[in-house]
Amino acid sequence: MRRGDAEDGEMARGLRAAGATLGASYYVHLGCLADFMERVGRKRQVVQPDRIRWFGAAELVERRDVYACDQCHRDFHPADEGCLCLWVTTPAELAGWLHARFHHPG
């Protein structure tokens, strides 16, 4: 599917109406956040502000689906200071989501 199809298509409109955007989640050590945000900016992407979540390191170690930082690729350990889960999307997706949220609430 071409990028334009995803942004303007029926699936994207349905996701926005349900309060979601097309994108991906990334888990990043707190110490890696600045480098990660720089990378997001270079790719001309944005972080959806209502989908940022902090995890303590002990909580992450217990999860079986998340094991390493998406920026530095080091494994998460109980001694780490924790990490953020960030939802990364395109500016167009975020704009569409904001429009749906504020112009069609409910």
C-alpha positions as a LaTeX table, in Angstrom:
\begin{tabular}{lrrr}
\hline
Residue & $x$ (\AA) & $y$ (\AA) & $z$ (\AA) \\
\hline
Met1 & 0.00 & 0.00 & 0.00 \\
Arg2 & 1.31 & 3.44 & $-0.84$ \\
Arg3 & 1.74 & 5.97 & 1.95 \\
Gly4 & $-0.98$ & 8.25 & 0.59 \\
Asp5 & $-3.44$ & 5.37 & 0.57 \\
Ala6 & $-2.85$ & 4.73 & 4.27 \\
Glu7 & $-3.21$ & 8.39 & 5.21 \\
Asp8 & $-6.34$ & 9.09 & 3.20 \\
Gly9 & $-7.91$ & 5.66 & 3.18 \\
Glu10 & $-10.92$ & 4.26 & 4.92 \\
Met11 & $-8.78$ & 2.37 & 7.43 \\
Ala12 & $-7.02$ & 5.55 & 8.58 \\
Arg13 & $-10.33$ & 7.41 & 8.96 \\
Gly14 & $-11.74$ & 4.52 & 10.97 \\
Leu15 & $-8.70$ & 4.43 & 13.23 \\
Arg16 & $-8.92$ & 8.18 & 13.87 \\
Ala17 & $-12.62$ & 7.92 & 14.67 \\
Ala18 & $-11.77$ & 5.21 & 17.20 \\
Gly19 & $-9.13$ & 7.45 & 18.78 \\
Ala20 & $-6.11$ & 5.82 & 17.14 \\
Thr21 & $-3.51$ & 6.66 & 14.52 \\
Leu22 & $-1.35$ & 4.58 & 12.21 \\
Gly23 & 2.10 & 4.35 & 13.73 \\
Ala24 & 4.40 & 2.24 & 15.87 \\
Ser25 & 5.39 & 2.00 & 19.52 \\
Tyr26 & 8.99 & 2.29 & 20.63 \\
Tyr27 & 10.52 & 1.55 & 24.04 \\
Val28 & 13.45 & 3.81 & 24.91 \\
His29 & 15.72 & 4.16 & 27.96 \\
Leu30 & 15.28 & 7.56 & 29.59 \\
Gly31 & 18.96 & 8.26 & 28.87 \\
Cys32 & 18.42 & 7.53 & 25.16 \\
Leu33 & 15.42 & 9.83 & 24.79 \\
Ala34 & 17.25 & 12.86 & 23.32 \\
Asp35 & 18.94 & 10.77 & 20.62 \\
Phe36 & 15.68 & 8.97 & 19.86 \\
Met37 & 13.75 & 12.25 & 19.51 \\
Glu38 & 16.44 & 13.56 & 17.17 \\
Arg39 & 16.02 & 10.41 & 15.05 \\
Val40 & 12.23 & 10.85 & 15.01 \\
Gly41 & 12.66 & 14.44 & 13.85 \\
Arg42 & 15.08 & 13.47 & 11.07 \\
Lys43 & 12.49 & 11.03 & 9.78 \\
Arg44 & 9.87 & 13.81 & 9.88 \\
Gln45 & 7.75 & 11.90 & 12.34 \\
Val46 & 6.12 & 12.95 & 15.61 \\
Val47 & 5.27 & 11.43 & 18.98 \\
Gln48 & 1.57 & 11.34 & 19.82 \\
Pro49 & 1.44 & 13.09 & 23.21 \\
Asp50 & $-1.43$ & 11.13 & 24.76 \\
Arg51 & 0.33 & 7.82 & 24.05 \\
Ile52 & 3.49 & 8.29 & 26.11 \\
Arg53 & 3.87 & 5.85 & 29.00 \\
Trp54 & 6.64 & 5.41 & 31.56 \\
Phe55 & 7.70 & 1.94 & 32.68 \\
Gly56 & 9.92 & 1.16 & 35.63 \\
Ala57 & 12.81 & $-1.16$ & 34.79 \\
Ala58 & 11.51 & $-3.95$ & 37.03 \\
Glu59 & 8.14 & $-3.80$ & 35.26 \\
Leu60 & 9.83 & $-4.06$ & 31.86 \\
Val61 & 11.98 & $-7.03$ & 32.87 \\
Glu62 & 8.78 & $-8.91$ & 33.78 \\
Arg63 & 7.27 & $-8.30$ & 30.33 \\
Arg64 & 8.12 & $-10.94$ & 27.77 \\
Asp65 & 7.31 & $-8.86$ & 24.68 \\
Val66 & 9.74 & $-5.99$ & 25.36 \\
Tyr67 & 13.37 & $-6.70$ & 26.08 \\
Ala68 & 15.61 & $-4.02$ & 24.54 \\
Cys69 & 15.78 & $-0.29$ & 23.91 \\
Asp70 & 14.76 & 0.68 & 20.38 \\
Gln71 & 17.47 & 3.37 & 20.31 \\
Cys72 & 20.63 & 1.77 & 21.77 \\
His73 & 19.46 & $-1.87$ & 21.42 \\
Arg74 & 20.73 & $-2.78$ & 24.92 \\
Asp75 & 18.56 & $-5.10$ & 26.98 \\
Phe76 & 16.49 & $-3.61$ & 29.79 \\
His77 & 17.74 & $-4.57$ & 33.28 \\
Pro78 & 16.25 & $-4.14$ & 36.78 \\
Ala79 & 19.00 & $-1.61$ & 37.62 \\
Asp80 & 17.99 & 0.69 & 34.71 \\
Glu81 & 16.22 & 3.97 & 35.46 \\
Gly82 & 13.21 & 2.85 & 33.43 \\
Cys83 & 12.00 & 3.72 & 29.97 \\
Leu84 & 9.32 & 5.45 & 27.98 \\
Cys85 & 6.96 & 3.83 & 25.53 \\
Leu86 & 6.35 & 6.32 & 22.73 \\
Trp87 & 3.83 & 6.09 & 19.88 \\
Val88 & 5.44 & 7.50 & 16.72 \\
Thr89 & 3.30 & 8.58 & 13.78 \\
Thr90 & 3.33 & 11.02 & 10.89 \\
Pro91 & 2.36 & 14.69 & 11.21 \\
Ala92 & $-0.55$ & 14.03 & 8.82 \\
Glu93 & $-1.85$ & 11.19 & 11.00 \\
Leu94 & $-1.56$ & 13.30 & 14.14 \\
Ala95 & $-3.35$ & 16.22 & 12.46 \\
Gly96 & $-6.18$ & 13.93 & 11.35 \\
Trp97 & $-6.47$ & 12.46 & 14.84 \\
Leu98 & $-6.54$ & 15.93 & 16.42 \\
His99 & $-9.21$ & 17.05 & 13.96 \\
Ala100 & $-11.38$ & 14.02 & 14.73 \\
Arg101 & $-10.86$ & 14.39 & 18.47 \\
Phe102 & $-11.76$ & 18.06 & 18.70 \\
His103 & $-14.31$ & 18.42 & 15.92 \\
His104 & $-16.14$ & 15.12 & 16.39 \\
Pro105 & $-15.90$ & 14.29 & 20.13 \\
Gly106 & $-17.70$ & 11.35 & 21.60 \\
\hline
\end{tabular}
